[in-house]
Amino acid sequence: MSSVYDLIVIGSGPAGQRAAIHGAKLGKRVALVENREVVGGACINTGTIPSKTMREAVLHLSGYNYRSIYGMNYRVKERITMADLAFRVQHVIKTEIDVTQAQLSRNNIEVLTGSAGFEDPTHVRVTNSRGSTVYEAAATLIATGTKPATSPKVPINGTTVINSDLVLDLKTLPKTMIIVGGGVIGVEYTCMFAALGVRCTLIERRPRLLEFADQEIVESLSYHLRDSRVTMRLNEEVESVESMEDGTVVANLESKKKVTGDTLLYAVGRQGNVDELNLAAIGVEADNRGRIPVDKDFRTKCPNIFAAGDVIGFPSLASVSMEQGRVAAARAFGDETILSNPSYYPYGIYTIPEISFIGKTEEQLTEEDVPYEVGVAYYREIARGQIRGDTTGRLKLIFHRENHSLLGVHIIGEGASELLHIGQAVMALGGTIEYFVDTVFNYPTLAECYKVAAFNGLNRVSKLD
Ligand SMILES: Cc1cc2nc3c(=O)[nH]c(=O)nc-3n(C[C@H](O)[C@H](O)[C@H](O)COP(=O)(O)OP(=O)(O)OC[C@H]3O[C@@H](n4cnc5c(N)ncnc54)[C@H](O)[C@@H]3O)c2cc1C
């Protein structure tokens, strides 16, 4: 039997959901294929939502944010277990799945459960335990996301050697932990476990963590990691991993060092989910990390097949994936009216403390010979910072020395990912830092940092002029 759709979307993560809903809003007949039993993709089931909920549970139960006020021994719960964390995570996952399902059904999107693969550019075969069916579609969007990359050097056993999909399956909280990978996922989990009192060793092959973030902000994060007793092994590569008889794990480094822990989390990269797609049938080829090349409209080499979200590579964020999916569905039906500017995509990194930024870093502007100045505000100078007990946060504005246009905003501190959006709006509307000087912010709020930083920046310019 062959059913005919205007759009078939493969994958129900953020990219697929938004694409399907946008297609439906354009009046098209849309089917969404998902190979998991539930919708939501890696975002809801194993990635963003579980990790951010776990972070919230960690911060709450450990009393971490209030230790500067009530003392280093302050705790909301004395013995925090993995079950405490999983309880809150499962609750949020279930709710998010329900919300997503409701949105899809409200928009009359047919959800087909099974694994999708191409027969040719207009036919998709969906296979599940009941058999397989071929569906026809004028356009198809690949939004199949990624899975944790594997390495023969690090055999995952699901108990002592795990990847990010398996963190919440840990039965007990380890006393010591080795985290391999200083990218976003590795650093976020390091912060969470360190806040729970786990002695963590973070191993990264590059000379610094989070290489795409502003150096000063990363240095500040590194200070916090060391303060939480994290040992950082930078410029180090894992040669092999051994599971010992006493139940511990040893990471042997190429430099001949050995690192021992109760658990090892391998968080080095992700691999595109393309194996089941039969891309050869549409003349499309993924690269060695399973990333599908697309043009600015998210169109693959095959004119009626689009791809969006993590499967096309950087920046691999749920936030951006949603937007890519929406734009891809618009373009599939000739709608050119939706414009999305990657220069204004924000980054939120949920370390402890949180990091968020938009626009250029100082390093990029130096490289590009752009004359810039910075203005900085410290949370400790702001009443809200004192009230919240976050006295180490800071907000940095980077602006053009001559025309004062805002070129970048970089924040480290609690609430950073929310606070950033003020700067994002000013940047997107072409504003200058005088906007912050002339604006009255609620008091006491962290938003006041913008005003203080703008004054600080203008002072620096006037002293130099
Ligand atoms: C631990 C972790 C933390 C993260 N934290 C954040 C964060 O704080 N903020 C943020 O913005 N992003 C975060 N991300 C990234 C975010 O989860 C991804 O960017 C986002 O999920 C990508 O969405 P997607 O729609 O491309 O794919 P996914 O969410 O991966 O969904 C793809 C779906 O397609 C299904 N699928 C694959 N192949 C097929 C097939 N052949 N047929 C049918 N279905 C198929 C998959 O099973 C999956 O359900 C995090 C990721 C991880 C792993």
The ligand as a Gaussian input file, in Angstrom:
#p B3LYP/6-31G(d) Opt

LIG

0 1
 C       23.769000      15.200000      26.772000
 C       23.293000      16.253000      25.807000
 C       22.961000      17.516000      26.266000
 C       22.505000      18.498000      25.389000
 N       22.194000      19.735000      25.879000
 C       21.719000      20.687000      25.037000
 C       21.329000      21.966000      25.533000
 O       21.436000      22.240000      26.733000
 N       20.821000      22.880000      24.666000
 C       20.700000      22.608000      23.332000
 O       20.233000      23.486000      22.585000
 N       21.067000      21.402000      22.827000
 C       21.568000      20.448000      23.648000
 N       21.925000      19.210000      23.154000
 C       21.814000      18.968000      21.711000
 C       20.392000      18.609000      21.313000
 O       19.919000      17.503000      22.053000
 C       20.370000      18.328000      19.843000
 O       20.882000      19.466000      19.169000
 C       18.987000      18.036000      19.309000
 O       18.396000      16.950000      19.963000
 C       19.053000      17.754000      17.817000
 O       17.762000      17.613000      17.340000
 P       17.461000      16.793000      16.012000
 O       16.023000      17.045000      15.710000
 O       18.464000      17.108000      14.971000
 O       17.691000      15.251000      16.377000
 P       17.378000      14.315000      17.610000
 O       16.875000      15.035000      18.775000
 O       18.600000      13.491000      17.768000
 O       16.186000      13.382000      17.081000
 C       16.352000      12.541000      15.969000
 C       15.377000      11.376000      16.071000
 O       15.371000      10.675000      14.829000
 C       15.289000       9.280000      15.097000
 N       15.806000       8.530000      13.936000
 C       17.098000       8.362000      13.573000
 N       17.170000       7.633000      12.434000
 C       15.901000       7.333000      12.074000
 C       15.327000       6.613000      11.006000
 N       16.076000       6.053000      10.035000
 N       13.981000       6.487000      10.954000
 C       13.199000       7.043000      11.928000
 N       13.689000       7.755000      12.961000
 C       15.028000       7.906000      13.029000
 C       16.166000       9.126000      16.327000
 O       15.911000       7.920000      17.016000
 C       15.752000      10.354000      17.125000
 O       14.641000      10.050000      17.946000
 C       22.387000      18.203000      24.008000
 C       22.703000      16.921000      23.538000
 C       23.150000      15.954000      24.420000
 C       23.484000      14.586000      23.894000

